[in-house]
Amino acid sequence: MRLQQTLLNALKFRTVFDFGGRDVAHWFPGHMAKGLKQMKASLKKVDCIIEIHDARIPFSGRNPLFQESLHIRPHLLVLNKTDLADPLSKQRTLTGLEKEGVKNVLFTNCLRQNDEGIKRIVPLMTEMVGNAPRFHREEDTDYCVMVIGVPNVGKSSLINALRRMYLKKGGASKVGGEPGITKAVLTKIQICERPRVYLLDTPGVLPPRIENVETGMKLALCGTILDHLVGEDIMADYLLFSLNRLQQFSYVEKYSLGDPSDDIQDVLRRIAVKLGKTKKVKALTGVGDVTVMVPNYSAAAYDFIRAFRKGELGQVLLD
């Protein structure tokens, strides 16, 4: 009976999301423009480029500004945060990327000890460099690799994971849950002794303008754009739309909703009640102003989005 009701509800779900004429805010701070300029200047010292991206959005948000640089150096695409992405989507992702000309792809979880994807990065990178001309670096036995990507996809976490694996040392790059932690191209960071490999950490760089609103919304949900620039209300609504479209109903169990819903206000109200998220507001009555407690929709949206980012609403492929 419950399955029947869920299927009936699914028939009522939206098939198209109404962005209401909104546009994703531009977010191209000075450190991004400066970082991109430094990255281009550093290419002559680089043997290989490792582009790291979020496995939940393997196609959306890959910065086109990087593409002009990628074809002149061996290029490895690392799709990180695989613990948060749908594990059944890997082959479809690989097929789609191959159509775009991307052949060297690894899936990683930088937070997992002895991750198999992390183990394969250095061997694959050295093989790729060995099969490509190194121009003026032929006599140099060291390898220099540039790590690039949009904000908050795990570039610094990748560097730290490689250092732990090969050098048994702690972190050399700051990490954080908000975009924009790394502000500049750093000096070389050694991650391996045999062969001797150095990585250049770089700031996350978004396109100066995100033309497609839906792409921007996916980037925002994965934490690559600061939430307040987009608006947590519409982010929560787009997340609900995406989960229902994918028939990923883990949110129902997490928040004890009973049944899936396509009404974000109804969902946020019930989340707020479940979590005890309320706020005081003044209401005008016949006897004057009175203070009443109402559900805090903003706090509920905040919790809903962060539950998704932590994988508590299931493993999802947004693309």
The 8 nearest C-alpha neighbors of each residue, nearest first, counted from 0:
[[1, 3, 2, 4, 5, 6, 7, 258],
 [0, 2, 4, 3, 5, 258, 6, 257],
 [3, 1, 5, 4, 0, 6, 7, 258],
 [4, 2, 0, 6, 1, 5, 7, 8],
 [3, 5, 7, 1, 2, 6, 8, 0],
 [6, 4, 2, 8, 7, 3, 9, 1],
 [7, 5, 9, 3, 8, 4, 2, 10],
 [6, 8, 4, 10, 9, 5, 3, 11],
 [9, 7, 5, 10, 11, 6, 4, 12],
 [8, 10, 6, 12, 11, 7, 5, 243],
 [9, 11, 7, 8, 12, 6, 13, 5],
 [10, 12, 9, 8, 13, 7, 261, 14],
 [13, 11, 9, 10, 261, 14, 8, 243],
 [12, 14, 15, 11, 16, 240, 261, 244],
 [13, 15, 12, 16, 244, 240, 11, 243],
 [16, 14, 13, 17, 240, 12, 244, 18],
 [15, 17, 18, 14, 13, 240, 237, 19],
 [18, 16, 19, 15, 20, 237, 21, 13],
 [19, 17, 20, 21, 16, 212, 233, 22],
 [20, 18, 17, 21, 16, 22, 233, 212],
 [19, 21, 18, 22, 17, 212, 23, 16],
 [22, 20, 19, 18, 23, 212, 24, 229],
 [21, 23, 212, 24, 20, 18, 229, 211],
 [22, 24, 212, 215, 229, 25, 21, 209],
 [25, 23, 228, 22, 26, 229, 209, 208],
 [26, 24, 208, 27, 23, 207, 209, 228],
 [27, 25, 28, 24, 207, 205, 224, 208],
 [26, 28, 207, 31, 25, 205, 29, 32],
 [29, 27, 31, 30, 26, 32, 33, 25],
 [28, 30, 32, 31, 33, 27, 34, 182],
 [29, 31, 33, 28, 32, 34, 182, 183],
 [32, 30, 34, 29, 33, 204, 28, 27],
 [33, 31, 35, 29, 34, 30, 36, 28],
 [34, 32, 30, 36, 31, 35, 29, 37],
 [33, 35, 31, 37, 36, 183, 32, 30],
 [34, 36, 38, 32, 37, 33, 31, 39],
 [35, 37, 33, 39, 34, 38, 40, 32],
 [38, 36, 40, 34, 35, 39, 41, 33],
 [37, 39, 35, 41, 40, 36, 34, 42],
 [38, 40, 36, 42, 41, 37, 35, 68],
 [39, 41, 37, 38, 42, 36, 43, 35],
 [42, 40, 38, 39, 43, 44, 37, 45],
 [43, 41, 45, 44, 39, 40, 38, 145],
 [42, 44, 41, 45, 40, 46, 39, 135],
 [45, 43, 42, 41, 46, 143, 136, 144],
 [44, 46, 42, 143, 144, 43, 47, 145],
 [47, 45, 143, 144, 142, 128, 72, 133],
 [46, 48, 73, 144, 72, 45, 74, 145],
 [49, 47, 145, 74, 144, 146, 50, 73],
 [50, 48, 146, 75, 76, 74, 145, 147],
 [49, 51, 76, 147, 148, 146, 77, 75],
 [52, 50, 77, 148, 76, 78, 147, 49],
 [51, 53, 78, 152, 79, 148, 77, 54],
 [52, 54, 79, 152, 55, 78, 56, 80],
 [55, 53, 78, 57, 79, 56, 81, 80],
 [56, 54, 316, 84, 53, 317, 57, 315],
 [55, 57, 59, 318, 54, 58, 53, 317],
 [58, 56, 54, 59, 55, 53, 52, 78],
 [59, 57, 56, 61, 60, 318, 96, 92],
 [60, 58, 56, 214, 61, 57, 318, 217],
 [59, 61, 62, 214, 218, 58, 215, 56],
 [62, 60, 59, 63, 58, 149, 52, 148],
 [61, 63, 64, 206, 65, 60, 205, 149],
 [64, 62, 66, 65, 61, 206, 67, 60],
 [63, 65, 62, 66, 67, 206, 68, 205],
 [66, 64, 63, 68, 67, 62, 69, 61],
 [65, 67, 69, 63, 68, 64, 70, 62],
 [68, 66, 65, 69, 64, 70, 63, 71],
 [69, 67, 66, 65, 70, 71, 72, 39],
 [68, 70, 66, 71, 72, 67, 74, 65],
 [69, 71, 72, 68, 67, 66, 73, 74],
 [72, 70, 69, 68, 73, 67, 74, 42],
 [71, 73, 47, 70, 69, 74, 46, 48],
 [74, 72, 47, 48, 127, 128, 75, 71],
 [73, 75, 48, 49, 69, 47, 72, 76],
 [74, 76, 49, 103, 104, 50, 48, 77],
 [75, 77, 104, 50, 51, 49, 103, 105],
 [78, 76, 51, 105, 104, 106, 79, 50],
 [79, 77, 54, 106, 52, 53, 51, 107],
 [78, 80, 107, 53, 54, 108, 81, 106],
 [81, 79, 108, 82, 83, 54, 53, 107],
 [80, 82, 84, 83, 79, 108, 54, 107],
 [81, 83, 80, 84, 108, 314, 310, 86],
 [82, 84, 314, 310, 81, 80, 315, 85],
 [85, 83, 314, 315, 55, 81, 316, 82],
 [84, 86, 314, 315, 316, 87, 88, 83],
 [87, 85, 88, 84, 89, 81, 314, 82],
 [88, 86, 85, 89, 90, 91, 84, 316],
 [87, 89, 91, 86, 85, 90, 92, 316],
 [90, 88, 92, 91, 87, 86, 93, 85],
 [89, 91, 93, 92, 88, 94, 87, 95],
 [90, 92, 94, 88, 89, 93, 95, 87],
 [91, 93, 89, 95, 90, 94, 88, 96],
 [94, 92, 90, 96, 95, 91, 97, 89],
 [95, 93, 91, 97, 92, 96, 90, 98],
 [96, 94, 92, 98, 93, 97, 91, 99],
 [97, 95, 99, 93, 101, 98, 94, 92],
 [96, 98, 100, 101, 94, 99, 102, 95],
 [99, 97, 95, 96, 100, 94, 101, 93],
 [98, 100, 96, 97, 101, 95, 102, 94],
 [99, 101, 97, 98, 102, 96, 95, 103],
 [102, 100, 97, 96, 99, 103, 104, 98],
 [101, 103, 97, 104, 100, 96, 93, 75],
 [104, 102, 75, 101, 76, 105, 74, 123],
 [105, 103, 76, 77, 75, 102, 106, 101],
 [104, 106, 77, 116, 78, 76, 107, 103],
 [105, 107, 78, 116, 77, 79, 81, 104],
 [108, 106, 79, 116, 81, 109, 117, 78],
 [107, 109, 80, 110, 79, 81, 111, 82],
 [108, 110, 111, 157, 160, 107, 156, 79],
 [109, 111, 108, 112, 160, 156, 114, 80],
 [112, 110, 114, 109, 108, 113, 107, 160],
 [111, 113, 114, 110, 109, 160, 164, 108],
 [114, 112, 115, 111, 118, 164, 117, 116],
 [113, 115, 117, 112, 116, 111, 118, 108],
 [116, 114, 118, 117, 113, 119, 107, 106],
 [115, 117, 107, 119, 118, 114, 106, 105],
 [116, 118, 114, 119, 115, 120, 107, 161],
 [119, 117, 115, 116, 120, 114, 121, 113],
 [118, 120, 116, 117, 122, 121, 123, 115],
 [119, 121, 123, 117, 122, 118, 124, 116],
 [120, 122, 124, 123, 119, 125, 118, 117],
 [123, 121, 125, 124, 119, 120, 126, 118],
 [124, 122, 126, 120, 121, 125, 119, 127],
 [123, 125, 121, 127, 126, 122, 120, 128],
 [124, 126, 128, 122, 127, 123, 129, 121],
 [127, 125, 129, 123, 124, 128, 122, 130],
 [126, 128, 124, 130, 129, 125, 123, 73],
 [127, 129, 125, 131, 130, 126, 124, 73],
 [130, 128, 126, 127, 131, 125, 132, 133],
 [129, 131, 127, 128, 126, 132, 125, 73],
 [130, 132, 128, 129, 133, 127, 73, 72],
 [133, 131, 134, 130, 128, 129, 137, 136],
 [134, 132, 136, 137, 135, 131, 46, 128],
 [133, 135, 136, 132, 137, 131, 43, 46],
 [134, 136, 137, 133, 138, 139, 43, 132],
 [137, 135, 133, 139, 134, 138, 44, 46],
 [136, 138, 133, 139, 135, 134, 132, 140],
 [139, 137, 136, 140, 135, 133, 141, 134],
 [138, 140, 136, 141, 137, 142, 135, 133],
 [141, 139, 138, 142, 195, 137, 194, 136],
 [142, 140, 195, 139, 196, 143, 194, 197],
 [141, 143, 196, 197, 195, 46, 144, 140],
 [144, 142, 197, 45, 46, 198, 196, 141],
 [143, 145, 198, 47, 45, 48, 46, 199],
 [144, 146, 199, 48, 198, 49, 147, 45],
 [147, 145, 49, 200, 50, 199, 48, 201],
 [148, 146, 50, 201, 51, 49, 145, 203],
 [149, 147, 51, 203, 50, 52, 204, 150],
 [148, 150, 203, 204, 205, 152, 151, 223],
 [151, 203, 149, 178, 223, 152, 179, 204],
 [150, 152, 178, 223, 153, 177, 222, 149],
 [151, 153, 53, 52, 150, 154, 149, 51],
 [154, 152, 156, 155, 151, 157, 79, 51],
 [155, 153, 157, 156, 152, 51, 158, 146],
 [154, 156, 158, 172, 157, 153, 174, 159],
 [157, 155, 153, 159, 154, 158, 160, 109],
 [158, 156, 160, 154, 155, 159, 109, 153],
 [157, 159, 155, 161, 156, 160, 162, 154],
 [158, 160, 170, 162, 156, 157, 161, 171],
 [161, 159, 157, 163, 162, 158, 109, 156],
 [162, 160, 164, 158, 163, 159, 190, 165],
 [163, 161, 190, 159, 166, 165, 164, 160],
 [162, 164, 167, 168, 160, 161, 166, 165],
 [163, 165, 161, 162, 167, 166, 160, 113],
 [166, 164, 191, 162, 163, 167, 161, 190],
 [165, 167, 162, 168, 163, 164, 191, 190],
 [168, 166, 163, 165, 164, 162, 169, 161],
 [169, 167, 163, 166, 162, 170, 164, 165],
 [170, 168, 163, 171, 159, 162, 167, 160],
 [169, 171, 159, 172, 168, 162, 173, 163],
 [170, 172, 159, 169, 173, 188, 158, 162],
 [173, 171, 155, 170, 174, 159, 158, 156],
 [174, 172, 155, 180, 171, 175, 181, 170],
 [175, 173, 155, 156, 172, 180, 176, 153],
 [174, 176, 177, 180, 173, 178, 151, 179],
 [175, 177, 178, 151, 174, 222, 180, 179],
 [176, 178, 175, 151, 179, 222, 180, 225],
 [179, 177, 151, 150, 223, 180, 224, 222],
 [178, 180, 181, 150, 182, 203, 177, 202],
 [181, 179, 178, 182, 175, 174, 173, 177],
 [182, 180, 202, 179, 183, 201, 173, 203],
 [181, 183, 202, 30, 180, 179, 184, 34],
 [184, 182, 34, 202, 201, 185, 181, 30],
 [185, 183, 201, 200, 34, 202, 37, 199],
 [186, 184, 200, 183, 199, 187, 201, 188],
 [185, 187, 199, 188, 184, 200, 198, 197],
 [186, 188, 199, 197, 198, 189, 185, 200],
 [189, 187, 198, 197, 199, 190, 186, 171],
 [188, 190, 197, 196, 191, 198, 187, 195],
 [189, 191, 162, 161, 196, 197, 188, 165],
 [190, 192, 196, 195, 165, 189, 193, 166],
 [193, 191, 195, 194, 196, 190, 166, 165],
 [194, 192, 195, 191, 196, 165, 141, 190],
 [193, 195, 192, 196, 191, 141, 142, 140],
 [194, 196, 192, 193, 141, 191, 142, 197],
 [197, 195, 142, 191, 190, 189, 141, 143],
 [198, 196, 189, 143, 188, 187, 190, 142],
 [197, 199, 144, 188, 145, 187, 143, 200],
 [198, 200, 145, 187, 146, 185, 144, 188],
 [199, 201, 146, 185, 184, 198, 145, 155],
 [200, 202, 184, 183, 147, 146, 199, 203],
 [203, 201, 181, 182, 183, 34, 204, 184],
 [202, 204, 150, 149, 148, 179, 201, 205],
 [203, 205, 149, 31, 202, 150, 148, 206],
 [206, 204, 149, 62, 207, 27, 203, 150],
 [205, 207, 208, 62, 209, 204, 64, 63],
 [208, 206, 27, 205, 25, 209, 26, 204],
 [209, 207, 206, 25, 210, 26, 205, 27],
 [210, 208, 211, 206, 215, 207, 23, 212],
 [209, 211, 208, 212, 215, 214, 23, 22],
 [210, 212, 214, 213, 209, 215, 23, 22],
 [213, 211, 215, 214, 23, 22, 216, 210],
 [212, 214, 216, 215, 211, 217, 18, 218],
 [215, 213, 217, 211, 216, 212, 59, 218],
 [214, 216, 212, 218, 213, 217, 23, 219],
 [215, 217, 213, 219, 218, 214, 220, 212],
 [216, 218, 220, 214, 219, 215, 213, 221],
 [219, 217, 215, 221, 216, 223, 220, 214],
 [218, 220, 224, 216, 222, 221, 217, 223],
 [221, 219, 217, 222, 218, 216, 234, 304],
 [222, 220, 218, 219, 223, 217, 308, 53],
 [221, 223, 219, 220, 224, 218, 151, 177],
 [222, 224, 150, 151, 218, 178, 219, 221],
 [225, 223, 219, 222, 226, 218, 178, 228],
 [224, 226, 227, 228, 223, 178, 222, 219],
 [227, 225, 228, 229, 230, 231, 224, 219],
 [226, 228, 230, 229, 225, 231, 224, 24],
 [229, 227, 226, 225, 24, 230, 224, 23],
 [228, 230, 227, 226, 23, 24, 231, 219],
 [231, 229, 227, 232, 233, 226, 228, 234],
 [230, 232, 234, 233, 235, 226, 300, 227],
 [233, 231, 235, 230, 234, 236, 300, 297],
 [232, 234, 236, 235, 231, 230, 237, 229],
 [235, 233, 231, 237, 236, 232, 238, 230],
 [234, 236, 238, 232, 233, 237, 300, 231],
 [235, 237, 233, 239, 238, 234, 263, 240],
 [236, 238, 240, 234, 239, 235, 233, 241],
 [239, 237, 235, 241, 236, 240, 234, 242],
 [238, 240, 236, 242, 237, 241, 243, 235],
 [239, 241, 237, 243, 238, 242, 244, 236],
 [242, 240, 238, 244, 239, 243, 237, 245],
 [241, 243, 247, 245, 239, 244, 240, 246],
 [242, 244, 246, 245, 240, 241, 247, 239],
 [243, 245, 241, 246, 242, 240, 14, 12],
 [244, 246, 242, 247, 243, 241, 315, 248],
 [247, 245, 243, 244, 248, 242, 9, 241],
 [246, 248, 242, 245, 249, 243, 313, 244],
 [247, 249, 250, 251, 246, 259, 242, 243],
 [250, 248, 312, 251, 252, 247, 313, 253],
 [249, 251, 253, 312, 248, 252, 254, 247],
 [252, 250, 256, 249, 253, 254, 248, 255],
 [251, 253, 255, 250, 249, 254, 256, 257],
 [254, 252, 250, 251, 255, 249, 312, 311],
 [253, 255, 256, 252, 251, 270, 250, 273],
 [256, 254, 252, 251, 257, 253, 273, 250],
 [257, 255, 251, 254, 258, 252, 269, 259],
 [258, 256, 255, 251, 259, 252, 254, 1],
 [257, 259, 256, 251, 260, 5, 4, 8],
 [260, 258, 251, 248, 5, 8, 261, 257],
 [261, 259, 262, 258, 266, 8, 263, 265],
 [260, 262, 12, 263, 240, 239, 259, 13],
 [263, 261, 265, 260, 264, 266, 236, 239],
 [262, 264, 266, 265, 236, 267, 261, 239],
 [265, 263, 267, 266, 262, 268, 296, 236],
 [264, 266, 268, 262, 263, 267, 269, 260],
 [267, 265, 263, 269, 264, 268, 270, 262],
 [268, 266, 270, 264, 269, 299, 265, 296],
 [269, 267, 271, 265, 266, 270, 294, 264],
 [268, 270, 272, 266, 271, 267, 273, 265],
 [271, 269, 267, 273, 272, 268, 299, 254],
 [270, 272, 276, 299, 268, 274, 269, 273],
 [271, 273, 275, 269, 270, 274, 276, 268],
 [274, 272, 270, 271, 275, 269, 254, 255],
 [275, 273, 271, 276, 272, 270, 299, 254],
 [274, 276, 272, 273, 271, 277, 294, 270],
 [277, 275, 271, 274, 295, 294, 272, 298],
 [278, 276, 294, 295, 293, 275, 292, 271],
 [279, 277, 292, 293, 295, 294, 280, 276],
 [278, 280, 292, 291, 290, 293, 281, 277],
 [281, 279, 290, 291, 292, 282, 278, 293],
 [280, 282, 290, 289, 288, 291, 283, 279],
 [281, 283, 289, 288, 290, 284, 280, 291],
 [282, 284, 288, 287, 289, 281, 285, 286],
 [285, 283, 287, 286, 288, 282, 289, 281],
 [284, 286, 287, 283, 288, 289, 282, 281],
 [287, 285, 284, 288, 283, 289, 282, 290],
 [288, 286, 284, 285, 283, 289, 282, 281],
 [287, 289, 283, 282, 284, 281, 290, 286],
 [290, 288, 282, 281, 291, 287, 283, 284],
 [291, 289, 281, 280, 282, 279, 288, 292],
 [290, 292, 280, 279, 281, 289, 293, 282],
 [293, 291, 279, 278, 277, 280, 290, 294],
 [292, 294, 277, 278, 295, 279, 291, 280],
 [295, 293, 277, 271, 296, 268, 276, 272],
 [296, 294, 277, 276, 298, 297, 278, 271],
 [295, 297, 299, 298, 267, 294, 300, 268],
 [296, 298, 300, 299, 295, 301, 232, 231],
 [299, 297, 301, 300, 295, 296, 302, 276],
 [298, 300, 296, 271, 302, 301, 297, 267],
 [301, 299, 303, 297, 302, 298, 235, 296],
 [300, 302, 298, 299, 304, 303, 297, 305],
 [301, 303, 299, 305, 300, 304, 306, 298],
 [304, 302, 300, 306, 301, 305, 299, 307],
 [305, 303, 307, 301, 306, 302, 235, 300],
 [306, 304, 308, 302, 307, 303, 309, 301],
 [305, 307, 311, 303, 309, 304, 308, 302],
 [306, 308, 312, 310, 304, 305, 309, 311],
 [309, 307, 305, 306, 310, 304, 221, 220],
 [308, 310, 306, 307, 311, 305, 83, 312],
 [311, 309, 307, 83, 313, 312, 308, 314],
 [310, 312, 306, 309, 313, 307, 308, 253],
 [313, 311, 249, 307, 250, 310, 306, 314],
 [314, 312, 310, 311, 249, 315, 247, 83],
 [313, 315, 84, 85, 83, 310, 312, 316],
 [314, 316, 84, 85, 317, 313, 55, 83],
 [315, 317, 55, 84, 85, 318, 56, 314],
 [316, 318, 55, 56, 315, 217, 241, 84],
 [317, 56, 316, 58, 59, 57, 55, 217]]
